[in-house]
């Protein structure tokens, strides 16, 4: 059981995913993009993974991307998991209904763990990453994609302003997301070696902001904050938010953008064969000599 503060209602998340499952493929373009990026990373790695797990598989985007890639030859058994049983229904292969906060895998039992756009809903992200690292065999690989801090910034601003104008105060309607700068640090805290993080910022254009809200519902990505307002977003506030969205962000052709920031992280379960950082003072050449410059005492300014 996690001891972290409960930010997200996981039971409500499961219900939202169950509801979204039948129509998810039509709105799963971000999931597909993140899955294809994860597969591209595997293509560049010269090793095999006997047992792999896709955490938060949703409609199987990673399995599809993998099957269309040469990287498929590197992956043996692929197990798909999801919080929602309905998301896993209707396709073959090993599938397990599992909560990313309570993984059902034993220590050192898998070689590759992938999770695309699912872990941002965990209450204790570091705790979930620790479970993943423990489940990996030494030198096993984790590839994860999460929504970053700039995601839905336009919608966030429009809703906050509209609610502040027309009600007693503004409630948080869009979930918080981790900043890209913190992502590699989260892997380090979870005990991963050689952590790397990078960002893919995607701009999706819509004819109207309402179309964005429909997509979010179809993705199962509407807010499940525990501390969310229990008061429904009123029609007046919603209409005002849509007006503000268009006023502030509409492009010359009248369409409105929605920003999605996808932070992809990779890390390895520690192993003795991995590259280690050099000990301080172990360099064989002074930096100044390597650069061909004159070393100056601290505080001196060239040309001063």
Backbone torsions as a table, in degrees:
resi	resn	phi	psi	omega
1	UNK	NA	136.7	-179.9
2	UNK	-75.6	144.4	176.0
3	UNK	-103.0	1.9	179.1
4	UNK	-74.4	158.0	176.3
5	UNK	-58.6	141.9	179.1
6	UNK	-81.6	107.3	178.0
7	UNK	-91.7	-35.0	-171.3
8	UNK	-121.8	142.5	177.2
9	UNK	-88.4	99.0	-174.0
10	UNK	-68.6	-31.8	176.6
11	UNK	-64.9	-40.8	177.1
12	UNK	-67.1	-37.7	177.0
13	UNK	-59.6	-45.6	178.7
14	UNK	-58.7	-42.9	-179.8
15	UNK	-64.7	-39.7	179.1
16	UNK	-66.5	-39.6	178.4
17	UNK	-67.9	-40.7	176.0
18	UNK	-58.0	-44.5	-179.7
19	UNK	-64.1	-37.9	-175.6
20	UNK	-79.3	-19.4	-170.0
21	UNK	-52.3	-47.6	-176.1
22	UNK	-60.8	-35.7	-176.9
23	UNK	-103.2	6.0	-174.7
24	UNK	-58.1	-42.8	-177.2
25	UNK	-55.1	-32.5	-179.1
26	UNK	-71.3	-21.3	-178.2
27	UNK	-117.5	11.9	-173.9
28	UNK	-91.1	28.3	-175.0
29	UNK	-67.6	-33.1	178.1
30	UNK	-72.3	-40.3	175.7
31	UNK	-59.5	-44.1	179.8
32	UNK	-63.7	-40.2	-179.9
33	UNK	-63.9	-46.1	-179.8
34	UNK	-65.5	-37.5	179.2
35	UNK	-65.9	-42.6	179.0
36	UNK	-64.3	-36.9	177.3
37	UNK	-64.8	-41.6	178.8
38	UNK	-62.5	-40.2	179.2
39	UNK	-65.9	-39.7	177.9
40	UNK	-59.6	-36.4	177.8
41	UNK	-66.5	-38.3	178.2
42	UNK	-66.5	-33.5	-179.8
43	UNK	-59.9	-29.7	-176.5
44	UNK	-88.0	-2.1	-176.8
45	UNK	-102.2	123.2	-175.0
46	UNK	-92.0	71.3	174.7
47	UNK	-163.3	168.6	-178.6
48	UNK	-110.4	154.4	-179.5
49	UNK	-127.1	108.0	-173.7
50	UNK	-67.9	-43.4	180.0
51	UNK	-127.2	124.4	-179.3
52	UNK	-124.9	150.7	179.1
53	UNK	-130.2	133.6	173.3
54	UNK	-106.5	107.7	-176.5
55	UNK	-89.5	123.5	-176.0
56	UNK	74.7	51.0	-171.0
57	UNK	-68.8	-24.9	-175.9
58	UNK	54.0	-116.9	-174.7
59	UNK	-92.8	13.0	177.4
60	UNK	85.5	27.2	-177.0
61	UNK	-60.4	-39.8	-179.2
62	UNK	-66.8	-43.5	179.4
63	UNK	-60.3	-40.0	179.0
64	UNK	-66.5	-45.4	179.7
65	UNK	-63.3	-38.7	-179.7
66	UNK	-66.6	-40.4	-177.1
67	UNK	-66.0	-22.9	179.8
68	UNK	-92.7	6.6	-174.2
69	UNK	-120.6	153.9	173.2
70	UNK	-63.2	-19.9	179.6
71	UNK	-64.7	-16.7	-180.0
72	UNK	-59.0	-30.8	-179.5
73	UNK	-69.2	-17.2	-179.2
74	UNK	-88.2	-14.2	-173.8
75	UNK	-110.6	125.0	178.3
76	UNK	-83.1	-106.6	179.6
77	UNK	-76.7	128.6	175.3
78	UNK	-114.5	119.0	178.9
79	UNK	-105.2	125.3	177.3
80	UNK	-97.7	136.2	174.6
81	UNK	-126.2	156.1	173.4
82	UNK	-160.1	151.3	175.4
83	UNK	-66.2	-29.3	-176.4
84	UNK	-101.5	121.0	176.6
85	UNK	-63.9	-35.2	-178.4
86	UNK	-67.0	-29.3	177.1
87	UNK	-66.1	-30.9	-176.5
88	UNK	-88.1	-9.7	-173.2
89	UNK	-72.4	151.2	169.6
90	UNK	86.7	11.7	175.2
91	UNK	-144.0	161.2	-175.6
92	UNK	-85.7	-176.2	178.8
93	UNK	91.8	162.2	179.3
94	UNK	-64.8	126.5	-179.7
95	UNK	-137.4	140.0	-177.1
96	UNK	-135.2	127.2	171.8
97	UNK	-76.5	117.1	-174.0
98	UNK	-149.8	146.4	176.2
99	UNK	-90.8	127.6	-179.9
100	UNK	-62.8	-16.5	176.7
101	UNK	-83.8	-14.0	-178.9
102	UNK	-140.9	76.2	-174.6
103	UNK	-68.9	141.5	-176.4
104	UNK	-91.8	15.3	-175.6
105	UNK	-100.1	140.5	177.8
106	UNK	-74.1	168.8	179.1
107	UNK	-64.3	138.6	174.0
108	UNK	53.7	49.9	-178.4
109	UNK	-117.0	-10.1	-178.9
110	UNK	-130.2	160.4	-177.1
111	UNK	-106.6	-24.5	-177.6
112	UNK	-143.6	130.3	173.3
113	UNK	-122.7	129.3	178.7
114	UNK	-124.7	139.7	173.8
115	UNK	-146.9	117.6	-178.8
116	UNK	-115.9	116.2	173.8
117	UNK	56.3	49.3	175.6
118	UNK	-135.3	-35.8	-172.4
119	UNK	-71.8	-12.8	179.3
120	UNK	-67.3	-11.5	178.0
121	UNK	-95.1	5.5	179.8
122	UNK	-81.8	142.4	179.5
123	UNK	-71.9	-32.6	-180.0
124	UNK	-127.1	87.3	-175.1
125	UNK	-63.8	-43.1	178.7
126	UNK	-61.9	-41.2	177.9
127	UNK	-61.2	-40.7	177.4
128	UNK	-64.7	-40.2	178.8
129	UNK	-66.0	-37.8	176.7
130	UNK	-61.8	-42.6	177.4
131	UNK	-60.8	-40.6	178.7
132	UNK	-64.3	-45.8	-179.3
133	UNK	-61.9	-39.5	179.0
134	UNK	-67.2	-34.8	-179.8
135	UNK	-72.0	-22.0	180.0
136	UNK	-77.7	142.6	169.9
137	UNK	-70.1	157.7	176.1
138	UNK	-51.2	133.6	-176.5
139	UNK	70.6	17.5	172.4
140	UNK	-77.4	157.6	-172.2
141	UNK	-112.7	139.5	170.8
142	UNK	-117.5	130.8	173.0
143	UNK	-124.7	119.3	-177.8
144	UNK	-131.1	147.6	175.1
145	UNK	-128.7	129.4	-179.6
146	UNK	-130.3	155.4	172.5
147	UNK	-72.1	134.3	-179.3
148	UNK	-95.1	177.6	-169.8
149	UNK	-62.3	-25.4	-178.6
150	UNK	-84.0	-2.7	-177.2
151	UNK	-62.4	129.7	176.6
152	UNK	60.1	31.4	-179.0
153	UNK	-61.3	-35.6	-179.8
154	UNK	-66.1	-45.8	-179.9
155	UNK	-65.4	-41.2	179.4
156	UNK	-57.8	-47.5	-178.7
157	UNK	-64.4	-43.2	-177.8
158	UNK	-65.2	-42.9	-179.3
159	UNK	-67.4	-44.0	-179.4
160	UNK	-62.1	-44.1	-178.8
161	UNK	-66.1	-44.7	-178.3
162	UNK	-63.7	-42.6	-178.1
163	UNK	-70.3	-35.4	177.0
164	UNK	-65.8	-35.3	179.9
165	UNK	-70.3	-40.0	-165.2
166	UNK	-112.1	-2.2	179.2
167	UNK	-137.2	-174.0	-176.2
168	UNK	-71.8	-18.9	-179.5
169	UNK	-179.5	167.7	-177.4
170	UNK	-98.0	126.3	175.5
171	UNK	-94.8	154.8	176.5
172	UNK	-75.5	117.1	-178.5
173	UNK	-109.0	-16.3	180.0
174	UNK	-117.2	132.0	-176.3
175	UNK	-64.1	148.0	173.7
176	UNK	-74.1	149.1	179.3
177	UNK	-127.5	153.7	-179.7
178	UNK	-70.3	143.7	174.2
179	UNK	-77.4	148.9	-178.4
180	UNK	-59.5	-35.8	-176.3
181	UNK	-64.3	-23.4	-178.6
182	UNK	-88.8	-14.5	-168.2
183	UNK	-62.8	-49.6	179.8
184	UNK	-63.2	-34.8	177.5
185	UNK	-63.7	-35.0	177.5
186	UNK	-63.9	-40.1	177.7
187	UNK	-65.2	-39.7	177.8
188	UNK	-62.4	-43.9	179.4
189	UNK	-61.6	-30.7	-179.5
190	UNK	-84.4	-1.1	175.2
191	UNK	93.3	11.8	177.8
192	UNK	-78.3	148.7	175.5
193	UNK	-98.2	153.7	174.3
194	UNK	52.6	48.3	-177.4
195	UNK	-72.2	141.3	178.3
196	UNK	-136.7	141.6	176.6
197	UNK	-137.7	141.3	172.4
198	UNK	-146.2	170.4	-169.2
199	UNK	-125.4	137.0	171.7
200	UNK	-118.1	110.5	-179.8
201	UNK	-98.6	121.2	-173.7
202	UNK	-113.1	131.6	174.8
203	UNK	-109.6	116.2	177.9
204	UNK	-104.1	129.8	-176.9
205	UNK	-103.8	136.1	-178.3
206	UNK	-124.7	151.8	175.9
207	UNK	-68.0	-30.4	-178.5
208	UNK	-153.8	147.7	179.3
209	UNK	-58.4	-27.8	178.4
210	UNK	-59.0	-34.1	179.1
211	UNK	-65.0	-33.2	175.2
212	UNK	-64.2	-45.9	-179.8
213	UNK	-60.9	-37.2	177.6
214	UNK	-65.4	-40.0	177.9
215	UNK	-63.3	-43.6	-179.6
216	UNK	-61.9	-39.7	177.5
217	UNK	-64.7	-42.5	-179.2
218	UNK	-67.7	-26.3	177.0
219	UNK	-82.2	-12.6	-172.0
220	UNK	74.5	26.8	-174.1
221	UNK	-109.8	22.5	173.3
222	UNK	-80.2	158.7	-168.6
223	UNK	-60.6	135.1	172.8
224	UNK	-125.2	31.0	178.3
225	UNK	-60.4	134.4	175.4
226	UNK	-62.5	-38.7	-177.0
227	UNK	-91.7	22.3	179.4
228	UNK	-69.8	156.9	175.9
229	UNK	-67.6	130.6	176.5
230	UNK	-80.8	-7.5	178.0
231	UNK	-84.0	121.7	-179.5
232	UNK	-58.0	149.0	176.1
233	UNK	-69.6	112.5	-175.0
234	UNK	-65.7	160.0	-178.5
235	UNK	-60.6	-41.7	-178.7
236	UNK	-62.7	-43.9	-179.5
237	UNK	-65.6	-43.3	-179.2
238	UNK	-62.5	-46.6	-179.8
239	UNK	-62.5	-39.4	178.8
240	UNK	-66.4	-39.9	178.1
241	UNK	-61.9	-40.7	178.6
242	UNK	-66.4	-37.4	175.6
243	UNK	-62.2	-47.7	-179.8
244	UNK	-62.6	-39.4	178.8
245	UNK	-57.8	-48.0	-179.4
246	UNK	-68.2	-41.5	-179.2
247	UNK	-62.2	-41.9	-172.8
248	UNK	-86.1	-31.2	-167.8
249	UNK	-123.0	-6.5	-178.0
250	UNK	-59.3	139.9	178.4
251	UNK	-91.2	170.5	-174.0
252	UNK	-52.4	-30.8	179.9
253	UNK	-86.7	4.1	177.2
254	UNK	91.7	-12.5	178.9
255	UNK	-78.5	155.3	-177.1
256	UNK	-115.2	141.3	179.2
257	UNK	-90.9	152.9	169.7
258	UNK	-128.8	124.3	-178.1
259	UNK	-89.2	131.4	171.4
260	UNK	-125.4	123.0	179.4
261	UNK	-106.1	116.4	-179.7
262	UNK	-105.2	114.4	179.3
263	UNK	-97.8	118.1	179.5
264	UNK	-106.3	131.0	-178.4
265	UNK	-123.1	145.5	172.0
266	UNK	-131.4	143.7	178.0
267	UNK	-157.4	158.0	-176.0
268	UNK	-118.0	141.6	169.6
269	UNK	-64.6	132.7	-173.2
270	UNK	-56.9	144.9	177.7
271	UNK	-154.4	147.7	-176.1
272	UNK	-62.3	-24.1	-177.0
273	UNK	-78.0	-10.8	-174.6
274	UNK	-76.2	153.3	179.0
275	UNK	-61.4	135.8	179.2
276	UNK	-113.7	147.1	174.5
277	UNK	-66.6	146.6	178.5
278	UNK	-68.1	148.0	176.0
279	UNK	-69.6	145.0	176.0
280	UNK	-55.3	134.0	178.3
281	UNK	86.5	2.1	-177.2
282	UNK	-92.9	-1.4	-179.9
283	UNK	-63.4	144.7	-177.7
284	UNK	-93.3	-5.0	179.9
285	UNK	-143.1	139.2	176.1
286	UNK	-68.4	142.4	-179.3
287	UNK	-59.7	-40.2	-179.1
288	UNK	-61.3	-39.8	178.9
289	UNK	-66.5	-40.0	-178.6
290	UNK	-64.8	-34.9	-178.9
291	UNK	-89.0	-8.5	-179.0
292	UNK	69.1	35.1	-178.7
293	UNK	-118.0	169.1	177.9
294	UNK	-93.9	126.7	179.7
295	UNK	-79.7	130.6	-178.9
296	UNK	-117.7	146.8	176.3
297	UNK	-59.9	152.2	178.3
298	UNK	-59.1	136.5	179.3
299	UNK	101.4	-24.7	177.5
300	UNK	-72.0	148.1	176.8
301	UNK	-123.3	129.8	178.7
302	UNK	-62.4	131.5	177.9
303	UNK	79.6	7.6	-177.4
304	UNK	-79.5	NA	NA
